[in-house]
Amino acid sequence: MSGNPAAGKALIQSYGCGSCHVIPGIRTARGMVGPPLFYYSRRTIIAGELPNTPDNLVRWIENPPAIEPGTAMPNLGVTDSQAHDIAAYLYTLR
């Protein structure tokens, strides 16, 4: 998995992901709209649609509605590099 977990953690905070998700390690991430992301690296499916692989997670982070039309998760304009960093952080959640 390419990407920088520390940068991913900072991006999660700056994009406000915690307004919808509970995310371990992100003190302000207490949202109850999306699923909590505890033990993310152990999950087998992303958004009920895709196998949990690094490539699929990056695709999901970059443009969720392209994978699951009608999803509540918005396209935040995350770049490919940023998505790799965010994914790297999520895969530290064991």
C-alpha positions as a Markdown table, in Angstrom:
| # | Residue | x | y | z |
|---|---|---|---|---|
| 1 | Met | 0.0 | 0.0 | 0.0 |
| 2 | Ser | 1.5 | 3.3 | -1.0 |
| 3 | Gly | 0.6 | 6.4 | 0.9 |
| 4 | Asn | 1.6 | 8.1 | 4.1 |
| 5 | Pro | -0.6 | 7.2 | 7.1 |
| 6 | Ala | 0.3 | 10.4 | 9.0 |
| 7 | Ala | -0.6 | 12.6 | 6.0 |
| 8 | Gly | -3.8 | 10.5 | 5.7 |
| 9 | Lys | -4.7 | 11.2 | 9.3 |
| 10 | Ala | -4.3 | 15.0 | 8.8 |
| 11 | Leu | -6.4 | 14.8 | 5.6 |
| 12 | Ile | -9.2 | 13.0 | 7.4 |
| 13 | Gln | -9.2 | 15.8 | 9.9 |
| 14 | Ser | -9.1 | 18.6 | 7.3 |
| 15 | Tyr | -11.8 | 17.0 | 5.1 |
| 16 | Gly | -14.1 | 16.7 | 8.1 |
| 17 | Cys | -14.6 | 12.9 | 7.7 |
| 18 | Gly | -15.4 | 12.7 | 11.4 |
| 19 | Ser | -18.6 | 14.7 | 10.9 |
| 20 | Cys | -20.0 | 11.5 | 9.5 |
| 21 | His | -17.8 | 8.7 | 10.8 |
| 22 | Val | -16.4 | 7.6 | 14.1 |
| 23 | Ile | -12.7 | 7.1 | 13.3 |
| 24 | Pro | -10.2 | 5.7 | 15.8 |
| 25 | Gly | -7.2 | 8.0 | 16.4 |
| 26 | Ile | -9.2 | 11.1 | 15.2 |
| 27 | Arg | -10.3 | 12.8 | 18.4 |
| 28 | Thr | -13.1 | 14.9 | 16.8 |
| 29 | Ala | -14.4 | 12.0 | 14.6 |
| 30 | Arg | -17.7 | 11.2 | 16.3 |
| 31 | Gly | -20.2 | 11.3 | 13.4 |
| 32 | Met | -23.1 | 9.0 | 13.3 |
| 33 | Val | -24.2 | 9.3 | 9.7 |
| 34 | Gly | -21.7 | 6.8 | 8.1 |
| 35 | Pro | -20.5 | 3.6 | 9.6 |
| 36 | Pro | -17.8 | 3.7 | 12.3 |
| 37 | Leu | -14.4 | 2.8 | 10.9 |
| 38 | Phe | -13.1 | 0.7 | 13.8 |
| 39 | Tyr | -10.9 | -2.2 | 12.6 |
| 40 | Tyr | -11.1 | -1.0 | 9.0 |
| 41 | Ser | -8.2 | -3.1 | 7.8 |
| 42 | Arg | -10.1 | -6.3 | 8.8 |
| 43 | Arg | -13.2 | -5.5 | 6.7 |
| 44 | Thr | -13.8 | -7.5 | 3.6 |
| 45 | Ile | -16.3 | -5.2 | 1.7 |
| 46 | Ile | -16.3 | -1.4 | 1.0 |
| 47 | Ala | -19.7 | 0.2 | 1.2 |
| 48 | Gly | -21.4 | -3.1 | 0.6 |
| 49 | Glu | -20.2 | -3.0 | -3.0 |
| 50 | Leu | -16.5 | -3.8 | -3.5 |
| 51 | Pro | -13.9 | -6.1 | -2.1 |
| 52 | Asn | -11.7 | -4.2 | 0.4 |
| 53 | Thr | -8.5 | -3.8 | -1.5 |
| 54 | Pro | -6.2 | -0.8 | -1.6 |
| 55 | Asp | -7.1 | 0.0 | -5.2 |
| 56 | Asn | -10.8 | -0.2 | -4.5 |
| 57 | Leu | -10.6 | 1.9 | -1.3 |
| 58 | Val | -8.7 | 4.6 | -3.2 |
| 59 | Arg | -11.4 | 4.6 | -5.9 |
| 60 | Trp | -14.1 | 4.8 | -3.2 |
| 61 | Ile | -12.4 | 7.7 | -1.4 |
| 62 | Glu | -11.9 | 9.6 | -4.7 |
| 63 | Asn | -15.5 | 9.4 | -5.9 |
| 64 | Pro | -18.0 | 7.4 | -3.9 |
| 65 | Pro | -21.1 | 8.2 | -6.0 |
| 66 | Ala | -19.3 | 6.7 | -9.1 |
| 67 | Ile | -19.2 | 3.3 | -7.2 |
| 68 | Glu | -22.6 | 3.6 | -5.4 |
| 69 | Pro | -25.0 | 6.1 | -7.0 |
| 70 | Gly | -27.2 | 7.6 | -4.3 |
| 71 | Thr | -24.7 | 7.1 | -1.5 |
| 72 | Ala | -24.7 | 9.7 | 1.3 |
| 73 | Met | -20.9 | 9.9 | 1.0 |
| 74 | Pro | -20.1 | 12.9 | -1.1 |
| 75 | Asn | -17.4 | 13.4 | -3.7 |
| 76 | Leu | -15.1 | 15.8 | -1.8 |
| 77 | Gly | -12.6 | 16.3 | -4.6 |
| 78 | Val | -9.9 | 14.2 | -3.0 |
| 79 | Thr | -6.9 | 13.8 | -5.3 |
| 80 | Asp | -5.4 | 10.4 | -6.1 |
| 81 | Ser | -2.4 | 11.1 | -3.9 |
| 82 | Gln | -4.6 | 12.2 | -1.0 |
| 83 | Ala | -6.8 | 9.1 | -1.4 |
| 84 | His | -3.7 | 6.9 | -1.1 |
| 85 | Asp | -2.7 | 8.7 | 2.1 |
| 86 | Ile | -6.2 | 8.4 | 3.6 |
| 87 | Ala | -6.3 | 4.7 | 2.6 |
| 88 | Ala | -2.9 | 4.2 | 4.2 |
| 89 | Tyr | -4.3 | 5.6 | 7.5 |
| 90 | Leu | -7.4 | 3.5 | 7.4 |
| 91 | Tyr | -5.4 | 0.3 | 6.9 |
| 92 | Thr | -3.6 | 1.1 | 10.2 |
| 93 | Leu | -6.9 | 0.5 | 12.0 |
| 94 | Arg | -6.5 | -3.1 | 13.0 |
